[in-house]
Amino acid sequence: MINKQSMWFLTLLSLVLVLGVYYVTMPNDLLSSKIEGKEKEKQVNVKVSEGDILIAMRANRDEKVSATIEELQNVLTKENATTEEKDKAFEELKVLNLNIGKEGELESKIEEKFGIKSYIEINKDNIKVVINSKEHDASLANKIMRSIQEEYKEKMYITVQFE
């Protein structure tokens, strides 16, 4: 009579045997193409337009914001989190959502007022503005900074960068 230990041994042995036969009979060109595919790097020439830079910056910001929102929502849904932690997470989530709305509003205002596409990132009292223009114009940057500062009562630190 076969005991359980012998049965497991035979099962595993047959599994190893089947896998060994499978890899031995596999065509060499298929196996080598899989290995080479991992090692080879493709060189791709990409022409980046100015609009693409702004899109990439927005996508990067959206990824960071999504990760932060997820973390804050996890804190809010934790059963063992204290009320202070939940309150802090809720306030941060509220500020984050307000900043996202304000960023979009300011981008629309700049496009409407100056006819320029832009990317805006708000971090507490710092506002980073990236303008889609090759020309560096100090007077335009000053007008943009004043236009953004009009939206806030307190002093904001605004930087304007031309791309």
Steps between C-alpha positions, in 0.01 A plus 500: 500500500626852413511748788441878467869585501573268208200636308623862538850398394370330184276797418781753532742276312257465210443877496875567484535240227222654289647850533847373416374330184310815404810723523723247325263467205436877472645650179832675560413809299191563714697468822787720378264770373341524845840537666631749243177702516566576863861601441455711186406863528315668223609848408203713418533851368223713639447857402359679801284801435443772753144386564626151575715634781198654668300180450782295652520734798123474553512121474784487754308729736183294456687183595640661814161645595328165444753325722460764772121481482514123527724520807272754666190295423669195651559698819135608500374144459734343757311369796788538745587860398442766763255784445790747483664302220170481313437872546849583376459270198160654422640854517793407276260338254283811502798731439627270224164506321478880534851536355414277205196714422695821543780377272252431221330835556832688482608312187172597334542862611851522353389344174200732478682817601836448327423232238777274632482138611645443845553252780443608858594316816396626843690384807389684816600863434724421201359514148705371209393615154645345186417689180489340157716758322856507370532874551602611848309820567549660842204736460270209409625303801434803721145537362433130557630520857279802574200331340545192719564704816165677445330170579649480851472722807828385656843534340586209269846412370452471125763380257459516123702272275500503119527169313 
